[in-house]
Amino acid sequence: MMYGWDVNWAVGGWIAMALMMLLFWGGVVTVVILVLRGPHSTGRDMHAQPWDSAERILNERFARGEIDESELTARRSALRRRP
């Protein structure tokens, strides 16, 4: 009688062990990536210029018809001027 090694598992044991290792290391890599990305990652460009959101609002107001083209270009140029 052999103690310690069960020869009945043969190839199935190796396959099960390989799958468990892949699941374990895949989980570790996933956790590390999620921790490094952090909750502050929203998909936005972190290096976007501060006037980008203001221009977006201007474009939306123009699209809704709240301002006309001359006012849009005047405000857009005022936003793009550097202080």
C-alpha positions as CSV (number, residue, x, y, z in Angstrom):
1,M,0.0,0.0,0.0
2,M,1.4,3.4,-1.0
3,Y,0.9,6.4,1.3
4,G,1.0,10.0,0.2
5,W,0.8,9.6,-3.6
6,D,-2.5,8.5,-5.2
7,V,-1.7,7.2,-8.7
8,N,-5.4,7.0,-9.7
9,W,-5.5,10.8,-10.5
10,A,-2.8,10.6,-13.2
11,V,-3.4,13.2,-16.0
12,G,-6.7,14.5,-14.5
13,G,-4.8,15.6,-11.3
14,W,-2.3,17.6,-13.4
15,I,-5.0,19.2,-15.4
16,A,-6.9,20.2,-12.3
17,M,-3.8,21.5,-10.7
18,A,-2.9,23.6,-13.8
19,L,-6.4,25.1,-13.9
20,M,-6.3,26.0,-10.2
21,M,-3.0,27.7,-10.7
22,L,-4.3,29.7,-13.6
23,L,-7.4,30.7,-11.6
24,F,-5.2,31.7,-8.6
25,W,-2.7,33.8,-10.5
26,G,-5.4,35.3,-12.7
27,G,-7.1,36.4,-9.5
28,V,-3.9,37.9,-8.1
29,V,-3.2,39.8,-11.3
30,T,-6.8,41.1,-11.4
31,V,-6.6,42.3,-7.8
32,V,-3.3,44.1,-8.4
33,I,-4.6,45.8,-11.5
34,L,-7.7,47.0,-9.7
35,V,-5.7,48.3,-6.7
36,L,-3.3,50.1,-9.0
37,R,-6.1,51.7,-11.0
38,G,-7.9,52.8,-7.9
39,P,-11.3,54.4,-7.5
40,H,-10.3,57.7,-9.0
41,S,-10.0,56.2,-12.5
42,T,-13.1,57.4,-14.4
43,G,-12.0,56.9,-18.0
44,R,-11.4,60.6,-18.5
45,D,-8.2,62.0,-19.7
46,M,-6.4,63.2,-16.5
47,H,-4.3,65.6,-18.6
48,A,-7.3,67.4,-20.2
49,Q,-7.2,71.1,-20.4
50,P,-9.4,72.9,-17.9
51,W,-11.4,74.7,-20.6
52,D,-12.4,71.4,-22.3
53,S,-15.5,71.0,-20.1
54,A,-16.4,74.7,-20.6
55,E,-16.2,74.3,-24.4
56,R,-18.3,71.2,-24.2
57,I,-21.0,73.2,-22.3
58,L,-20.7,76.0,-24.9
59,N,-21.2,73.5,-27.7
60,E,-24.2,72.0,-26.0
61,R,-25.7,75.5,-25.5
62,F,-25.1,76.3,-29.2
63,A,-26.7,72.9,-30.2
64,R,-29.8,73.7,-28.1
65,G,-30.1,77.2,-29.7
66,E,-29.4,79.1,-26.5
67,I,-26.6,81.1,-28.1
68,D,-25.8,82.1,-31.6
69,E,-22.6,81.4,-33.7
70,S,-21.0,84.8,-33.0
71,E,-21.5,84.4,-29.3
72,L,-20.1,80.9,-29.5
73,T,-16.9,82.0,-31.3
74,A,-16.5,85.0,-29.0
75,R,-16.8,82.9,-25.8
76,R,-14.6,80.1,-27.3
77,S,-11.8,82.5,-28.1
78,A,-12.1,84.0,-24.6
79,L,-11.7,80.5,-23.1
80,R,-8.7,79.7,-25.2
81,R,-6.8,82.9,-24.4
82,R,-4.2,82.2,-21.8
83,P,-4.1,84.4,-18.7
